[in-house]
Amino acid sequence: MSVTIIDFEQALRKADAYGKKHLLLGNGFSIACKPDIFAYGSLFEDAKKTMSQELAAIFAAMSTQDFEEVIRALQNAAAIVSAYRPTFVQTKRLLLKDAEKLKFDLIQAVAGRHPARPNDISDQRYIGCRTFLSNFVGEGAAGKIYTMNYDLLLYWALMHEEADALNRIPLKHDDGFRKDQDDYGAPYVEWQGEGAAHGQNIHYLHGALHLFDAGHQLQKNTWVNTGRALVDQANEALKKDLFPVFVAEGDSKSKQAKIQHSAYLHHNFKSFAGICRTNSRGGTALFVYGHSFSKNDAHILDMIGRGKIDHLFVSLFGDPSSKSNQAIRDRVDEIARLRPEKFPNLKIDYFDASSARIWG
């Protein structure tokens, strides 16, 4: 079945009929910036290429792709071996060695598919991205941005400031992180819980590589301001047993379980549920850019259908009749059919992804 594709500007004009416009980003956001490194796939699959058979078997036995879960299991196993079999020194050493090897594999997988520094991306590309984002969090906009990516591109774009003050693109963004009240000079900021996140409008639904679990607090690294490469940042954090907070690829139920066990991720999840379920004054439009609408993300996407979003704008890249785009359209139709009869039907428009020129 043919489908009408509008350009991004037309989509924005249609969305102006509503009180609020929100944005949900998928991996296509990052691919549009760096198609050579942000390919569809998983960090786990990248790391698995250099993983020992024993480590790969442990992931399989534990039915997980969560690096932190396996690393901590190896560390705990080493402690348990010491208690039950104090003479098994070599076994303990091997378990701890594999835990360190897995940290290294994770770092290399991250570094291999991510720009090392913000200035690896040109000012012109940032200007294009900030212009795109301004439709949702710019002056006069009251929207929120949700991303299912855990890379740093959105963060870098939000923090970038144009050199020309007269042509600066003002963005109102708040990710909920603040200075550590007990250590104002710390090279990180902390998430201070839902109570301090009332103005938050940037939400990492699946976590991000610059967010680290320090046990008593969730820290956001600001080391990027020192010019240090991402691989060095990750290496230092992992040496301190600080793990990046992100949801490893897997099925929707596994992702939701991870989200439920993190106060930060659950807060972001509830925020997205809130914009889906709440009738905002004037109605709500949601733009989805660069997402394949895979069922692996049903825990997020199905809320669109079950809620009260008035109008959904979905990006398609390339031929709208291609196999991948047809799969997106079929899945969007499935989501629309989830709409309860007591709510108005979900309006759907498709827009040309390239017309948004999100990276200039």
C-alpha positions as CSV (number, residue, x, y, z in Angstrom):
1,M,0.0,0.0,0.0
2,S,1.4,3.4,-0.9
3,V,1.9,6.1,1.7
4,T,2.1,9.8,1.5
5,I,5.4,11.2,2.7
6,I,5.6,14.8,3.8
7,D,8.7,16.8,4.5
8,F,9.8,17.9,8.0
9,E,8.6,21.5,7.6
10,Q,5.2,20.3,6.6
11,A,5.1,18.0,9.7
12,L,6.1,20.9,11.9
13,R,3.3,23.0,10.5
14,K,0.8,20.3,11.2
15,A,2.1,19.8,14.7
16,D,1.7,23.5,15.4
17,A,-2.0,22.8,15.8
18,Y,-1.2,21.1,19.1
19,G,-0.2,22.5,22.5
20,K,3.1,20.5,22.8
21,K,5.6,18.8,20.5
22,H,7.8,16.1,22.0
23,L,10.7,14.1,20.3
24,L,11.7,10.5,20.6
25,L,15.1,9.6,19.1
26,G,16.3,6.2,17.8
27,N,19.7,5.0,16.5
28,G,19.0,6.8,13.2
29,F,19.8,10.0,14.9
30,S,23.4,8.9,15.5
31,I,23.7,7.1,12.1
32,A,22.8,10.4,10.4
33,C,25.8,12.0,12.0
34,K,28.4,9.2,11.7
35,P,27.1,6.4,9.4
36,D,30.5,4.8,9.4
37,I,30.5,3.9,13.1
38,F,26.9,4.0,14.3
39,A,25.7,1.0,12.6
40,Y,22.7,-1.0,13.8
41,G,23.9,-3.7,16.1
42,S,24.9,-4.1,19.7
43,L,27.9,-3.4,21.9
44,F,27.6,-7.0,23.0
45,E,28.0,-8.4,19.5
46,D,31.1,-6.1,19.0
47,A,32.7,-7.2,22.3
48,K,31.8,-10.9,21.6
49,K,34.3,-10.9,18.6
50,T,37.2,-10.8,21.0
51,M,35.6,-12.6,23.9
52,S,36.9,-15.9,25.2
53,Q,34.7,-19.0,24.8
54,E,34.3,-19.2,28.6
55,L,33.0,-15.6,28.9
56,A,30.7,-16.0,25.9
57,A,29.4,-19.2,27.6
58,I,28.8,-17.3,30.9
59,F,26.7,-14.7,29.1
60,A,24.7,-17.5,27.5
61,A,24.3,-19.4,30.8
62,M,23.1,-16.2,32.6
63,S,20.7,-15.3,29.6
64,T,21.9,-11.8,29.6
65,Q,23.8,-9.2,27.5
66,D,24.4,-7.0,30.5
67,F,28.1,-6.4,31.0
68,E,27.8,-5.2,34.6
69,E,25.8,-8.2,35.6
70,V,28.4,-10.7,34.3
71,I,31.4,-8.7,35.6
72,R,29.9,-8.5,39.1
73,A,29.0,-12.2,38.9
74,L,32.6,-13.0,38.2
75,Q,33.8,-10.8,41.1
76,N,31.3,-12.4,43.5
77,A,32.3,-15.9,42.3
78,A,35.9,-15.1,43.1
79,A,34.9,-14.1,46.7
80,I,32.8,-17.2,47.1
81,V,35.6,-19.5,45.9
82,S,37.9,-18.0,48.5
83,A,35.4,-18.8,51.2
84,Y,34.6,-22.4,50.2
85,R,38.0,-23.4,48.7
86,P,40.8,-21.1,50.0
87,T,43.4,-23.2,48.2
88,F,41.8,-22.5,44.8
89,V,43.9,-19.4,44.3
90,Q,44.3,-20.0,40.6
91,T,40.6,-20.2,40.1
92,K,40.0,-17.0,42.0
93,R,42.8,-15.3,39.9
94,L,41.2,-16.5,36.7
95,L,37.7,-15.2,37.6
96,L,39.1,-11.8,38.5
97,K,41.2,-11.7,35.3
98,D,38.2,-12.5,33.2
99,A,36.2,-9.7,35.0
100,E,39.0,-7.3,34.0
101,K,39.1,-8.7,30.5
102,L,35.4,-8.0,30.1
103,K,35.8,-4.4,31.2
104,F,38.5,-4.0,28.6
105,D,36.2,-5.6,25.9
106,L,33.5,-3.2,26.9
107,I,35.8,-0.2,26.6
108,Q,37.1,-1.3,23.2
109,A,33.5,-1.9,21.9
110,V,32.5,1.6,23.0
111,A,35.6,3.3,21.7
112,G,35.3,1.5,18.4
113,R,31.9,3.0,17.6
114,H,32.0,6.4,19.1
115,P,33.8,9.7,18.3
116,A,36.4,10.3,21.0
117,R,35.8,14.0,21.6
118,P,33.1,16.6,20.9
119,N,35.3,18.4,18.4
120,D,35.4,15.3,16.2
121,I,32.1,16.7,15.0
122,S,32.2,20.0,13.1
123,D,30.5,23.2,14.2
124,Q,28.2,23.2,11.2
125,R,26.9,19.8,12.1
126,Y,26.2,20.9,15.6
127,I,24.4,24.0,14.3
128,G,22.2,21.7,12.1
129,C,21.4,19.5,15.1
130,R,20.7,22.3,17.5
131,T,18.4,23.9,14.9
132,F,16.5,20.6,14.7
133,L,16.3,20.2,18.5
134,S,15.1,23.8,18.9
135,N,11.8,22.8,17.5
136,F,11.2,20.9,20.7
137,V,13.3,22.6,23.4
138,G,14.0,26.0,21.9
139,E,12.7,29.4,22.9
140,G,8.9,29.2,23.1
141,A,8.9,25.4,22.9
142,A,7.6,23.4,25.8
143,G,8.5,19.9,24.7
144,K,10.6,17.1,26.0
145,I,13.3,15.0,24.3
146,Y,13.5,11.3,24.9
147,T,16.2,9.1,23.5
148,M,16.8,5.4,23.3
149,N,20.4,5.9,22.4
150,Y,23.2,5.7,25.0
151,D,25.9,7.5,23.0
152,L,27.0,11.0,23.7
153,L,25.9,12.8,20.6
154,L,22.7,14.3,22.0
155,Y,24.6,15.5,25.1
156,W,27.4,17.0,23.1
157,A,24.9,18.8,20.8
158,L,23.0,20.2,23.7
159,M,26.2,21.5,25.4
160,H,27.7,23.0,22.3
161,E,27.5,26.7,22.0
162,E,27.9,28.6,18.7
163,A,30.9,30.8,18.5
164,D,28.9,33.6,16.9
165,A,26.8,35.0,19.8
166,L,24.5,36.9,17.5
167,N,23.5,33.7,15.8
168,R,23.4,31.5,18.9
169,I,20.6,28.9,19.0
170,P,19.1,29.0,22.5
171,L,18.0,25.7,23.9
172,K,16.3,25.1,27.2
173,H,17.6,21.7,28.4
174,D,17.7,20.1,31.8
175,D,18.7,16.4,32.3
176,G,18.1,16.5,36.0
177,F,21.7,16.5,37.1
178,R,23.1,18.9,39.6
179,K,26.4,19.6,41.5
180,D,27.2,17.2,44.3
181,Q,26.0,19.1,47.4
182,D,28.8,17.5,49.4
183,D,31.5,18.1,46.8
184,Y,31.0,21.1,44.6
185,G,34.4,20.7,43.0
186,A,33.8,17.2,41.9
187,P,34.5,16.4,38.2
188,Y,30.9,15.1,37.9
189,V,27.4,16.1,38.7
190,E,24.8,13.9,40.3
191,W,21.2,13.0,39.8
192,Q,19.4,14.1,42.9
193,G,16.2,12.0,42.5
194,E,12.7,12.7,41.2
195,G,12.2,15.5,43.8
196,A,14.9,17.6,42.1
197,A,13.9,16.7,38.5
198,H,10.7,18.7,38.1
199,G,12.2,20.7,35.2
200,Q,13.8,17.8,33.5
201,N,13.1,17.7,29.8
202,I,16.0,15.5,28.5
203,H,15.5,11.9,29.2
204,Y,17.8,8.9,28.4
205,L,15.3,6.1,28.4
206,H,18.0,3.4,28.2
207,G,20.8,5.3,30.1
208,A,23.9,6.6,28.5
209,L,27.7,6.1,28.5
210,H,28.5,9.2,30.5
211,L,26.2,8.2,33.4
212,F,27.9,6.0,36.1
213,D,26.5,4.1,39.0
214,A,28.6,5.0,42.1
215,G,26.4,3.0,44.4
216,H,25.2,5.8,46.7
217,Q,24.6,8.2,43.7
218,L,24.2,8.3,40.0
219,Q,27.0,10.4,38.5
220,K,27.2,12.2,35.1
221,N,30.8,12.7,34.0
222,T,31.8,16.1,32.9
223,W,35.3,15.0,32.1
224,V,34.6,15.9,28.5
225,N,35.4,19.5,29.4
226,T,39.0,18.4,30.0
227,G,39.3,17.1,26.5
228,R,40.0,13.5,27.5
229,A,39.0,10.8,25.1
230,L,35.9,8.7,25.8
231,V,37.9,5.5,26.0
232,D,40.1,7.0,28.8
233,Q,37.1,8.2,30.7
234,A,35.5,4.8,30.6
235,N,38.7,3.1,31.5
236,E,39.2,5.2,34.6
237,A,35.6,4.7,35.8
238,L,35.7,1.0,35.3
239,K,39.0,0.7,37.3
240,K,37.0,2.2,40.2
241,D,34.2,-0.3,39.6
242,L,31.9,2.4,38.4
243,F,29.7,1.0,35.6
244,P,28.0,3.0,32.9
245,V,24.2,3.0,33.3
246,F,22.8,1.8,30.1
247,V,20.4,-0.9,29.0
248,A,22.2,-3.5,26.9
249,E,20.4,-4.8,23.8
250,G,18.0,-7.6,24.4
251,D,14.3,-8.3,24.3
252,S,11.7,-5.8,25.6
253,K,11.0,-7.7,28.8
254,S,14.7,-7.8,29.7
255,K,15.0,-4.1,29.0
256,Q,12.0,-3.3,31.2
257,A,13.4,-5.4,34.0
258,K,16.6,-3.4,34.0
259,I,14.6,-0.1,33.9
260,Q,12.5,-1.2,36.9
261,H,15.6,-1.7,39.0
262,S,17.1,1.8,38.4
263,A,15.4,4.8,40.0
264,Y,16.8,7.1,37.3
265,L,15.7,4.9,34.3
266,H,12.3,4.3,35.9
267,H,11.8,8.0,36.4
268,N,12.5,8.6,32.7
269,F,10.2,5.8,31.8
270,K,7.4,7.2,33.9
271,S,8.0,10.6,32.3
272,F,7.4,9.2,28.8
273,A,4.4,7.3,30.1
274,G,3.1,10.6,31.4
275,I,3.2,12.4,28.1
276,C,1.5,9.4,26.5
277,R,-1.3,9.2,29.0
278,T,-2.0,12.8,29.8
279,N,-4.2,15.2,27.9
280,S,-2.1,18.3,27.6
281,R,-3.9,21.6,26.9
282,G,-4.2,21.9,23.1
283,G,-3.2,18.3,22.5
284,T,0.1,16.5,22.0
285,A,2.2,15.7,19.0
286,L,5.1,13.2,19.1
287,F,7.9,13.1,16.6
288,V,9.8,9.8,16.3
289,Y,13.1,10.2,14.4
290,G,15.4,7.3,13.4
291,H,13.7,4.4,15.0
292,S,13.0,1.0,13.4
293,F,10.0,0.4,15.6
294,S,11.5,-2.9,16.6
295,K,9.4,-5.0,19.0
296,N,12.6,-5.1,21.2
297,D,11.4,-1.6,22.3
298,A,7.7,-2.5,22.8
299,H,8.0,-1.4,26.4
300,I,8.4,2.2,25.2
301,L,6.6,2.2,21.9
302,D,3.4,0.5,22.9
303,M,2.6,3.3,25.4
304,I,2.1,5.6,22.4
305,G,-0.8,3.4,21.2
306,R,-2.3,2.8,24.6
307,G,-2.2,6.5,25.6
308,K,-3.6,9.8,24.5
309,I,-1.0,11.2,22.1
310,D,-3.0,12.9,19.4
311,H,-0.7,12.9,16.5
312,L,2.4,10.7,15.7
313,F,5.0,11.8,13.2
314,V,7.3,9.1,12.1
315,S,10.5,9.5,10.0
316,L,11.2,7.2,7.1
317,F,14.6,7.1,5.4
318,G,14.7,6.3,1.6
319,D,12.1,4.5,-0.4
320,P,8.9,4.3,1.7
321,S,8.1,1.0,0.0
322,S,11.4,-0.6,1.0
323,K,11.2,-3.8,3.1
324,S,12.5,-1.9,6.2
325,N,10.2,1.0,5.9
326,Q,7.2,-1.3,5.2
327,A,8.1,-3.1,8.5
328,I,8.1,0.2,10.3
329,R,4.7,1.1,8.8
330,D,3.2,-2.3,9.8
331,R,4.5,-1.9,13.3
332,V,3.1,1.6,13.6
333,D,-0.3,0.3,12.5
334,E,-0.1,-2.4,15.2
335,I,0.7,0.3,17.8
336,A,-2.2,2.5,16.6
337,R,-4.6,-0.5,17.0
338,L,-3.7,-0.6,20.7
339,R,-5.6,2.7,21.2
340,P,-8.5,2.1,23.6
341,E,-11.9,2.8,22.1
342,K,-12.7,5.5,24.6
343,F,-9.7,7.6,23.4
344,P,-9.6,9.4,20.0
345,N,-7.8,7.5,17.2
346,L,-4.1,8.1,16.8
347,K,-3.4,10.3,13.8
348,I,-0.2,9.2,11.9
349,D,2.0,11.1,9.4
350,Y,5.2,9.9,7.9
351,F,8.0,12.5,7.1
352,D,11.1,12.2,5.0
353,A,14.0,11.8,7.4
354,S,16.5,13.5,5.1
355,S,14.3,16.6,4.9
356,A,14.9,17.2,8.7
357,R,18.7,17.7,8.0
358,I,19.3,17.0,11.6
359,W,23.1,17.3,11.3
360,G,23.1,20.1,8.7
